[in-house]
Amino acid sequence: MGRYILKRLGQGILVLWAAWTLSFILLQLLPGDAIMIKFLDPSLGLSADQIAQMRKVYGEGVPVWQQYVTALSAVLHGDLGYSVQLGVPVTEVLSTNFPQTLKLIIPGFLLALVIGPGLAILAWLPGLKSLRHLLLSLPSLLVSLPVFWLGIVLIQIFSFHLHWVSVINPSPIGGMILPVITLALPIAAPLAQIFMRSIDQVITQPFVAAARARGLSQKRVLFRHVLRNASLPLLTVAGLLLGELIAGALVTETVFGLNGLGQVTQQAVDAQDVNVLQAVVMISALAYVVINLLADLVTPLLDPRLNILSGGVR
């Protein structure tokens, strides 16, 4: 088990390095200059020599490969650099804003894990056969909805028309209701689709027929035998969707005017603040690596036949 975990950790480190390197290259290709955007403001009254000195302080004006080596070495020592726009270390920017984003991501992810599999289970319950086609079509509808549009529609319906949830000076909990729903629905949709297809495949397996032959009811077969085996693809997809969840959180924060990485990212894009943007990319990559590692560790608990911790299938 320890050897397997070390192997997966090594792969995770390789993914993080690749994500950081690719983001560095792409951001270097962007036109414009973050330092010129900030310090060419006439109101600052800086001379050309002073601006050149600022470029030197921020490591600009040297070959790209040298910038890459210097920045990578700093990251390995826990230094993410400085935000040109804000004038503070990137770690300070993250420590201030990332906890606010986590307050949105965690409940949004949990709600998606409830809604997605919940729709799939409802579609298979014996008493809801008449609603099966409607339930099966809901994931396709939800996955096609843009996050920003969904947020605006929810505000219009539940805040302005029904007056159930206020978006103007809301309470700490009330102000998170619509953003969490906005974030969860587009993620819940593919989870529901994958879970439904997985149930379709598992329910045709011989052990399910054997359970029915023993006289078990359809509901008992579903909950006792089918769902556990059908949940394996769900774990994998949930890990893959986490990056999309973080991207959705950034858009959701912008729509609802929440303080967090969304606002910081928008400002960083406008100012071409490379260090901040790279830090956001690394957070997404790190979350992807951690969630997929946890999914790999949980999989053998759901299906002992997959003895991946020992290096194969029993």
C-alpha positions in Angstrom: 0.0 0.0 0.0 2.8 2.4 0.9 4.5 1.7 -2.4 1.3 2.4 -4.3 0.7 5.7 -2.5 4.3 6.8 -3.2 3.8 6.0 -6.9 0.6 8.0 -7.0 2.2 10.9 -5.2 5.0 10.9 -7.7 2.5 11.0 -10.6 0.7 13.8 -8.8 3.9 15.8 -8.5 4.5 15.3 -12.2 1.0 16.6 -13.0 1.6 19.7 -10.9 4.9 20.4 -12.6 3.3 20.0 -16.0 0.3 22.2 -15.1 2.7 24.9 -13.8 5.0 24.7 -16.8 2.2 24.9 -19.3 0.5 27.8 -17.6 3.9 29.6 -17.4 4.4 29.2 -21.2 0.9 30.2 -22.1 0.9 33.3 -19.9 4.3 34.4 -21.3 2.7 34.3 -24.8 0.0 36.8 -23.8 0.4 40.2 -25.4 1.0 43.2 -23.0 3.0 43.7 -19.9 1.6 43.6 -16.3 4.3 46.1 -15.1 3.6 48.5 -17.9 -0.1 48.3 -17.3 0.3 49.2 -13.6 3.2 51.7 -13.6 2.6 53.6 -16.8 -0.3 55.4 -15.2 0.5 59.1 -15.5 -0.9 59.8 -12.0 2.0 57.8 -10.5 4.5 60.2 -12.0 7.2 57.6 -12.5 10.0 58.2 -14.9 11.3 55.7 -17.5 14.3 54.9 -15.4 12.0 54.1 -12.4 9.8 51.9 -14.5 12.9 50.1 -15.8 14.0 49.6 -12.2 10.6 48.1 -11.3 10.8 45.7 -14.2 14.2 44.6 -12.8 12.7 44.1 -9.3 10.0 41.9 -10.7 12.4 39.8 -12.8 11.3 41.2 -16.2 13.7 42.0 -19.0 15.7 38.7 -18.6 15.4 35.7 -20.9 12.3 33.6 -20.5 14.2 30.4 -19.6 15.9 32.3 -16.8 12.5 33.6 -15.6 11.3 30.0 -15.7 14.2 28.5 -13.7 14.0 31.4 -11.1 10.2 31.1 -10.7 10.3 27.3 -10.5 13.0 27.3 -7.9 11.0 29.9 -5.8 7.8 27.7 -6.1 9.8 24.7 -4.8 10.7 26.8 -1.8 7.1 27.8 -1.2 7.5 31.3 -2.7 4.7 32.0 -5.3 6.1 35.5 -6.1 4.5 38.9 -5.8 1.3 40.2 -7.3 2.2 43.1 -9.5 -1.3 44.6 -9.3 -1.7 44.4 -5.5 1.9 44.7 -4.5 1.8 41.9 -1.9 3.0 38.2 -1.9 0.7 35.9 -3.8 0.5 33.7 -0.7 -1.1 36.6 1.1 -3.6 37.0 -1.7 -4.5 33.3 -1.5 -4.7 33.2 2.3 -7.1 36.1 2.2 -9.4 35.0 -0.6 -9.2 31.2 -0.9 -11.1 30.5 2.3 -14.0 32.4 0.9 -14.0 30.3 -2.2 -13.8 27.1 -0.2 -17.0 28.2 1.6 -18.7 28.0 -1.9 -16.8 25.0 -3.4 -17.3 22.5 -0.5 -21.1 22.8 -0.1 -21.5 23.1 -3.8 -19.5 19.8 -4.4 -21.5 18.1 -1.6 -24.8 19.3 -3.0 -23.8 18.0 -6.5 -23.0 14.6 -5.0 -26.5 14.5 -3.5 -28.4 15.8 -6.5 -26.6 13.8 -9.2 -26.8 10.3 -7.7 -30.2 11.2 -6.2 -31.7 11.8 -9.7 -30.2 8.5 -10.9 -31.7 6.6 -8.0 -35.1 8.3 -8.4 -35.1 7.3 -12.1 -34.8 3.6 -11.0 -37.3 3.5 -8.1 -40.3 1.2 -8.9 -42.9 3.8 -7.9 -41.4 6.5 -10.2 -41.4 4.7 -13.5 -43.8 7.3 -15.0 -41.2 10.0 -14.2 -38.3 8.0 -15.5 -38.0 9.7 -18.9 -38.3 13.2 -17.3 -35.6 12.3 -14.8 -33.4 10.9 -17.5 -33.6 14.1 -19.5 -32.9 16.5 -16.6 -29.1 15.9 -16.6 -28.8 16.8 -20.3 -30.8 20.0 -19.6 -28.7 20.9 -16.5 -25.3 20.3 -18.1 -26.1 22.6 -21.0 -26.9 25.6 -18.8 -24.1 28.2 -18.6 -23.2 29.0 -15.0 -23.5 32.7 -15.3 -26.9 32.4 -17.0 -28.2 30.0 -14.4 -27.1 32.3 -11.6 -28.9 35.3 -13.1 -32.1 33.2 -13.6 -32.0 32.0 -10.0 -31.6 35.6 -8.8 -34.6 36.7 -10.9 -36.9 33.9 -9.8 -36.0 33.3 -6.1 -34.9 36.8 -5.1 -36.8 39.3 -7.2 -40.0 37.5 -8.0 -40.6 35.1 -5.2 -38.6 37.0 -2.6 -37.5 33.8 -0.9 -33.8 34.6 -0.8 -32.3 38.1 -0.7 -29.2 39.0 -2.6 -29.1 42.5 -1.3 -27.3 42.6 2.1 -28.1 38.9 2.8 -27.2 37.0 5.9 -23.9 34.9 5.8 -25.9 31.7 5.2 -28.7 33.2 3.1 -26.2 34.8 0.8 -24.7 31.4 0.0 -27.9 29.5 -0.9 -28.2 30.6 -4.5 -24.5 30.6 -5.3 -24.2 27.0 -4.0 -27.2 25.9 -6.1 -25.8 27.7 -9.1 -22.5 25.9 -8.7 -23.9 22.5 -7.9 -26.4 22.0 -10.7 -24.1 21.9 -13.7 -21.8 19.5 -11.8 -24.6 17.3 -10.7 -25.8 16.8 -14.2 -22.8 14.8 -15.6 -22.7 12.9 -12.2 -26.3 11.8 -12.7 -25.7 10.8 -16.4 -22.7 8.7 -15.4 -24.5 7.1 -12.5 -27.5 6.2 -14.6 -25.4 4.6 -17.3 -23.4 2.7 -14.6 -26.6 1.4 -13.1 -27.8 0.3 -16.5 -24.6 -1.7 -16.9 -24.5 -3.2 -13.4 -28.2 -4.2 -13.3 -27.6 -6.6 -16.2 -24.8 -8.5 -14.4 -25.4 -12.1 -13.3 -25.1 -11.4 -9.6 -28.1 -9.0 -9.9 -30.2 -11.8 -11.6 -29.1 -14.2 -8.8 -30.3 -11.7 -6.2 -33.7 -11.4 -7.9 -33.9 -15.2 -8.1 -33.6 -15.3 -4.3 -36.8 -13.3 -4.1 -35.4 -9.9 -3.3 -37.5 -6.9 -4.2 -36.4 -4.5 -6.9 -35.8 -1.7 -4.4 -33.7 -4.0 -2.2 -31.6 -5.2 -5.2 -31.0 -1.6 -6.2 -29.8 -0.4 -2.8 -28.1 -3.5 -1.6 -26.3 -4.8 -4.7 -26.5 -2.3 -7.6 -25.6 1.1 -6.2 -22.4 0.0 -4.5 -21.0 -1.4 -7.7 -22.4 1.4 -9.9 -20.7 4.1 -7.8 -17.1 3.2 -8.9 -17.3 5.4 -12.1 -19.0 8.1 -10.1 -15.8 8.5 -8.0 -13.6 8.9 -11.0 -15.8 11.4 -12.7 -16.2 13.4 -9.5 -12.5 13.8 -9.4 -12.3 14.9 -13.0 -15.1 17.5 -12.5 -13.4 19.2 -9.6 -11.4 21.4 -11.9 -14.6 22.4 -13.6 -16.1 23.1 -10.2 -13.4 25.5 -9.3 -13.8 27.3 -12.7 -17.5 27.5 -12.0 -16.9 28.9 -8.6 -14.9 31.8 -10.1 -17.8 32.6 -12.5 -20.3 32.2 -9.7 -18.5 34.6 -7.4 -18.4 37.2 -10.1 -22.2 36.9 -10.8 -23.1 37.2 -7.1 -20.5 39.7 -6.2 -18.7 37.4 -3.7 -15.2 38.1 -2.4 -12.9 35.2 -3.3 -10.7 33.8 -6.0 -13.2 34.8 -8.6 -12.8 38.5 -8.1 -9.0 38.1 -7.7 -8.8 36.1 -10.9 -10.8 38.7 -12.8 -8.6 41.5 -11.6 -5.5 39.4 -12.4 -6.7 38.8 -16.0 -7.4 42.5 -16.5 -3.9 43.4 -15.2 -2.1 40.3 -16.6 -0.9 39.5 -13.1 0.9 36.3 -14.1 1.9 35.1 -10.6 -1.7 35.2 -9.4 -3.0 33.4 -12.4 -0.4 30.7 -12.1 -1.3 30.3 -8.4 -5.0 29.8 -9.4 -4.0 27.2 -12.0 -1.9 25.3 -9.4 -4.8 25.3 -6.9 -7.0 23.6 -9.5 -4.3 21.1 -10.4 -3.6 20.3 -6.7 -7.3 19.8 -6.0 -7.5 17.4 -9.0 -4.5 15.4 -7.8 -5.8 15.1 -4.2 -9.4 14.1 -5.2 -8.2 11.5 -7.7 -5.8 10.0 -5.1 -8.6 9.8 -2.6 -10.8 8.2 -5.2 -8.2 5.6 -6.0 -7.9 4.7 -2.3 -11.6 4.4 -1.8 -12.3 2.3 -4.9 -11.0 -1.0 -3.4 -13.3 -0.5 -0.4 -16.3 -0.4 -2.7 -15.1 -3.3 -4.9 -12.6 -5.7 -3.3 -12.0 -7.3 -6.7 -10.0 -4.2 -7.6 -7.0 -4.8 -5.5 -5.1 -1.8 -6.8 -3.2 -1.2 -3.6 -1.4 -4.5 -4.2 -0.9 -3.8 -7.9 -3.6 -5.6 -9.8 -7.0 -7.2 -10.0 -7.7 -10.2 -7.9 
